[in-house]
Amino acid sequence: MPERITMSGGRKENVTAEVLSVGTELLLGQIVDTNAAYISTILPDWGISIYRRTTVGDNLERIIDALREAFSRADIVITTGGLGPTMDDLTREAIAGLWGLEMKEDPRIIRRLEAFFKDRRYPMAKSNRKQALCPEGGILIDNAVGTAPGIFIERNDRVFIALPGPPFEMKPMLPRVYDLLCQRGYAGCQVIRSRVIHTCGIGESSLEEKLDSIIRHQNNPTIAPLAHPAGVDLRLTAKAETAEKAEAMLSEVESRLQGVIGEAVYGTDQESLEGAVVRLLQERKMKLALAESCTGGLVAHLITNIPGISVNFPGGIISYANSAKIELLGVDEALIRNYGAVSPECAGAMAAGVRKAFHADIGLSLTGIAGPSGGTAEKPVGLLYTGLSTTDGQVVKKARFKGGREENKLRFARTALDMLRRYLLAEEL
């Protein structure tokens, strides 16, 4: 656990937290744990670092073990779930057992529970009284929409926070949790901000090699490569006293990275590759036409998700069958017979044909083998040819991927979009 420094006035820096999700239904995959993800997005805004999330079933000893392990690393442990009235709701019993605390019934919560059931004309079961129990020294956090109050305990320089499992009950409690943490110097002392830089057309190992010296000497902000089927992202995370300082630190590092990576960067945070392409088309007032075979219209689907594209996209043709390539795009039948539909020759002819058909500035084509069948030794599954045609000429590029059908289609589409993006940046073939 990083050294935590207590500043004047009781403010603490380098505060760390872990989230412990309690519930056998989570372990079995019967319920997706959205609470942990939501809390993880909130903590950086509070200036608190989160390094680990854990899930444990409804077993008292295992919950105690998980709490003990979490507190060996973190200043704050936040649990969700296990605060209900039934026998398998064991979170409050676990923290009491771990820290040797007695349970005390809160009369205020009893009155609130009685009123809750009375308003709904339901009898209150005896088991509901369990929800008014609080380990000694704890603070119960009111639940405005349900019966399970949250619990906040600070002990021996550690903080335990228990929140109910239902998200609609958990989320409204977070402002009160933040206030309690601020009062004790655990939150609001610094700001953690992140920014994600998106790249395309460069592998993770190549990207890391380019950035080796920068990543090797990173401290604050930190830089973390994140590979996924659509490309490689770089997550930058900065800590500072104010949001303005943190954002300035991120901008400085982003500028350095941009200088090294160059045109492989297509955007940050919420900007998509298709959004970057549409923006460039709009800036250059150019029209695009698409001829898609193996992607079945996926590229058109992606760009038409961006508002305003209609001015720059007159249309496209899904020429899945060879007959469509011949009849709609004007591809020579002899060309397909001699070279095949999946070939650089066919990709070039498709791009030129669709550009002419829609009187566009750019024709973009895709022909390939998405799989899982249809591949040969010469033309394996995952093979893609992308053609780009303009009034200045045309270019065809070859790519090869390994994956399932849907994964290959997405990679094909993004490869074509990146080819188009790089052309628009340079405006030369």
GIFENMO-V199847 format. One record per backbone hydrogen bond with DSSP energy under -0.5 kcal/mol. NH is the residue of the N-H (numbers start at 1). CO is the residue of the C=O. Records with the same first field share a line. If there is no record, write none. Layout:
NH = CO, CO
This chain:
5 = 13
6 = 4
7 = 5, 11
10 = 7
11 = 8
12 = 185
13 = 5
17 = 49
18 = 76
19 = 52
20 = 18, 78
21 = 19, 54
22 = 20, 80
23 = 56
26 = 23
27 = 23
28 = 24
29 = 26
30 = 25
31 = 25
34 = 32
37 = 33
38 = 34
39 = 35
40 = 36
41 = 37, 38
42 = 38
43 = 39
44 = 40
45 = 42
46 = 42, 43
47 = 44
48 = 43
49 = 15
51 = 17
52 = 17
54 = 19
56 = 21
59 = 57
63 = 59
64 = 60
65 = 61
66 = 62
67 = 63
68 = 64
69 = 65
70 = 66
71 = 67
72 = 68
73 = 70
74 = 70
75 = 16
76 = 16
77 = 159
78 = 18
79 = 77, 161
80 = 20
81 = 163
89 = 86
90 = 88
91 = 82
92 = 82
94 = 90
95 = 91
96 = 92
97 = 93
98 = 94
99 = 95
100 = 96
101 = 96
104 = 134
106 = 132
107 = 105
109 = 106
110 = 106
111 = 107
112 = 108
113 = 109
114 = 110
115 = 111
116 = 112
117 = 113
118 = 114
119 = 115
120 = 116
121 = 118
122 = 117
125 = 123
128 = 125
129 = 126
130 = 127
131 = 128
132 = 129
133 = 130
134 = 104
136 = 102
138 = 135
139 = 152
141 = 150
142 = 140
144 = 142
149 = 131, 147
150 = 141
151 = 162
152 = 139
153 = 160
155 = 158
158 = 155
159 = 75
160 = 153
161 = 77
162 = 151
163 = 79, 161
169 = 166
170 = 166
171 = 167
173 = 170
174 = 170, 171
176 = 173
177 = 173
178 = 174
179 = 175
180 = 176
181 = 177
182 = 178
183 = 179
184 = 180
185 = 182
186 = 181
187 = 181
188 = 46
189 = 46
191 = 240
192 = 44
193 = 191, 238
195 = 236
197 = 195, 234
198 = 196, 267
199 = 232
200 = 264
207 = 203
208 = 204
209 = 205
210 = 206
211 = 207
212 = 209
215 = 211
216 = 212
217 = 213
218 = 215
219 = 221
221 = 237
222 = 237
224 = 235
226 = 233
228 = 231
231 = 228
232 = 199
233 = 226
234 = 197
235 = 224
236 = 195, 234
237 = 222
238 = 193
240 = 191
246 = 242
247 = 243
248 = 244
249 = 245
250 = 246
251 = 247
252 = 248
253 = 249
254 = 250
255 = 251
256 = 252
257 = 253
258 = 254
259 = 255
260 = 256, 257
261 = 257
262 = 258
264 = 261
265 = 262
266 = 198
267 = 198
269 = 196
271 = 268
276 = 272
277 = 273
278 = 274
279 = 275
280 = 276
281 = 277
282 = 278
283 = 279
284 = 280
285 = 281, 282
286 = 281
288 = 312
289 = 362
290 = 315
291 = 364
292 = 317
293 = 366
296 = 293
298 = 295
301 = 297
302 = 298
303 = 299
304 = 300
305 = 302
306 = 303
307 = 305
309 = 306
311 = 308
312 = 309
313 = 309
314 = 288
315 = 288
317 = 290
319 = 292, 317
320 = 318
325 = 321
326 = 322
327 = 323
328 = 324
329 = 324, 325
330 = 326
331 = 325
336 = 332
337 = 333
338 = 334
339 = 335
340 = 335, 336
343 = 341
347 = 343
348 = 344
349 = 345
350 = 346
351 = 347
352 = 348
353 = 349
354 = 350
355 = 351
356 = 352
357 = 353
358 = 354
359 = 356
360 = 355
361 = 287
362 = 287
363 = 389
364 = 289
365 = 387
366 = 291
367 = 385
369 = 383
370 = 368
376 = 379
382 = 369
383 = 380
384 = 399
385 = 367
386 = 397
387 = 365
388 = 395
389 = 363
390 = 393
393 = 390
395 = 388
397 = 386
399 = 384
401 = 382
408 = 404
409 = 405
410 = 406
411 = 407
412 = 408
413 = 409
414 = 410
415 = 411
416 = 412
417 = 413
418 = 414
419 = 415
420 = 416
421 = 417
422 = 418
423 = 419
424 = 420
425 = 421
426 = 422
427 = 423
